[in-house]
Amino acid sequence: MSFAQSLRCRKCGREYRLEPVNLCEFCLSPVDVTYDYKSMSAEVSREKIASGPRSMWRYRDMLPIDGEVVDIGTGWTPLTLAENLGHELGLEQLYVKNDCLNPSYSFKDRAVSAAVTKAREFGFSTLACASTGNLAASVAAHAAKAKMQSYVFIPAGLEASKVVGAAIYQPTLIAVEGTYDDVNRLCHQLTAKHKWGFININLRPYYAEGSKTLGYEVAEQLGWRAPDCVVVPGASGLLFTRIWKGLNELSMLGLIEPVNTHMYIAQAAGSSPIVNAFNSRSLHVHPVKPDTLAKSIAIGNPADGYYALKTARESGGGAWAATDAEIVEGIKLLAQTEGIFAEAAGGTVIATLKKMVAAGVITKEQLTVVFMTGAGLKTQEAVMEVVNPIVIDPTEESFDAALGQHVCP
Amino acid sequence: MVIRQVMLTFPTEQIKEPVIYNLGRQFRVVTNIRRADVSADKGWMMLEIEGEENEIEESIMWLTSRGVRIDPVDGDIVEG
């Protein structure tokens, strides 16, 4: 049995049984899994975790899972010391957590692996999600592995290149004519009507818990310590809050020293409701209409926006935005200094990191971790400008003529 | 009869208007304000609307036509 005890409303504290629900009936705020940390601390140790599988499931004792896991090989992705990028930006201890290297090429596999495992425990035989890319691929992949049915809703008109990553696993793919708001509404109605495990509706508390393994992993890979600063891309705000929760749980369990990490959330300027609220000192995250090339983080009404805002403030961190042009430069800078090709969410992180270092918010001696949450090949259209080959005839003369004096000896 | 929970975001020009009162007068729906925060220049509200599906749809369209933004109470479902 897991150490999970209940679901608790993050606003009013009301408790619920561990069931497929995501909102408090009273204040309509999200609910969160609670644990018996005392019993958990007697069970977990650095040694036990280190002897576990080289995947997110080495942290199974800290997740709300009772049954056999649905695992496609997620987690334990590289944490790379980024010396070149650090030198470029003026940071001495910069690390890149490369979560692009999960089985479906994004961090969503962590959240979905936990949610699908829980869905099976609850007796669901059908999964569903609404997505423009990463989540769709991850849900479809896990459904295939778990031999479950899946319905993947996408907005009609989405480029084929974006849905291939999901379609290959053969989910029931449904393209909805209408706005994103229409898709939102339809999915709520269908979830109320059918006995589906809807990944980011009724399974959301469990989906959220899978994300915190990113925080655990980074601390373990750093030799059991929390970073001084982290920069995380922000869409719904969920991942950001879960990295914070993961670090604090490790501290509570005595596995790391007290956490003093400054948490920075990075959003695209064209979809930055959390940054707007942070800068205006508001307690409420007012929704916006997204308009950015960073589609994977273009969420206008972030479900965990308030909590992300709270995390940024509590941790002495902040919220920063980057324009689309800066995001593209960020993608290129990471690729051309570290050999890591991340999608636009990663470019947003690099672009905002650059600004924070320039502003003296993050200083050179601080151990900083930036999170790359999805692979660049998924959003190639953002950087098509780099494709500019020198065309020559298959002769040395043509080669010399084209490159002239610029050829390396 | 069904119940729909939505989050309303009011633009400045609607702050002084009795929007929820008018909604109840124009459509056969029961409104229940669950949470709200309205200031001098902006406001939001978590609202439950109960009624026949078509009445709810029309009332939401009416709110939208007034410049009120409608969102799900649990955030956007369509993720990247």
HADDOCK unambig.tbl for C-alpha pairs under 7 A between the chains (distance, minus, plus):
assign (segid A and resid 27 and name CA) (segid B and resid 34 and name CA) 6.93 0.50 0.50
assign (segid A and resid 130 and name CA) (segid B and resid 77 and name CA) 6.27 0.50 0.50
assign (segid A and resid 130 and name CA) (segid B and resid 78 and name CA) 4.70 0.50 0.50
assign (segid A and resid 130 and name CA) (segid B and resid 79 and name CA) 6.46 0.50 0.50
assign (segid A and resid 131 and name CA) (segid B and resid 78 and name CA) 4.77 0.50 0.50
assign (segid A and resid 131 and name CA) (segid B and resid 79 and name CA) 4.61 0.50 0.50
assign (segid A and resid 131 and name CA) (segid B and resid 80 and name CA) 5.43 0.50 0.50
assign (segid A and resid 132 and name CA) (segid B and resid 78 and name CA) 6.98 0.50 0.50
assign (segid A and resid 132 and name CA) (segid B and resid 79 and name CA) 6.29 0.50 0.50
assign (segid A and resid 132 and name CA) (segid B and resid 80 and name CA) 4.92 0.50 0.50
assign (segid A and resid 133 and name CA) (segid B and resid 80 and name CA) 5.21 0.50 0.50
assign (segid A and resid 134 and name CA) (segid B and resid 80 and name CA) 5.53 0.50 0.50
assign (segid A and resid 135 and name CA) (segid B and resid 79 and name CA) 6.66 0.50 0.50
assign (segid A and resid 135 and name CA) (segid B and resid 80 and name CA) 6.14 0.50 0.50
assign (segid A and resid 180 and name CA) (segid B and resid 78 and name CA) 6.87 0.50 0.50
assign (segid A and resid 184 and name CA) (segid B and resid 76 and name CA) 6.39 0.50 0.50
assign (segid A and resid 184 and name CA) (segid B and resid 77 and name CA) 5.36 0.50 0.50
assign (segid A and resid 184 and name CA) (segid B and resid 78 and name CA) 6.35 0.50 0.50
assign (segid A and resid 200 and name CA) (segid B and resid 77 and name CA) 6.54 0.50 0.50
assign (segid A and resid 295 and name CA) (segid B and resid 80 and name CA) 6.30 0.50 0.50
assign (segid A and resid 296 and name CA) (segid B and resid 79 and name CA) 6.89 0.50 0.50
assign (segid A and resid 296 and name CA) (segid B and resid 80 and name CA) 3.72 0.50 0.50
assign (segid A and resid 297 and name CA) (segid B and resid 80 and name CA) 6.13 0.50 0.50
assign (segid A and resid 299 and name CA) (segid B and resid 76 and name CA) 6.63 0.50 0.50
assign (segid A and resid 301 and name CA) (segid B and resid 75 and name CA) 5.22 0.50 0.50
assign (segid A and resid 301 and name CA) (segid B and resid 76 and name CA) 5.47 0.50 0.50
assign (segid A and resid 302 and name CA) (segid B and resid 75 and name CA) 5.19 0.50 0.50
assign (segid A and resid 302 and name CA) (segid B and resid 76 and name CA) 6.17 0.50 0.50
assign (segid A and resid 303 and name CA) (segid B and resid 74 and name CA) 5.44 0.50 0.50
assign (segid A and resid 303 and name CA) (segid B and resid 75 and name CA) 3.86 0.50 0.50
assign (segid A and resid 303 and name CA) (segid B and resid 76 and name CA) 6.46 0.50 0.50
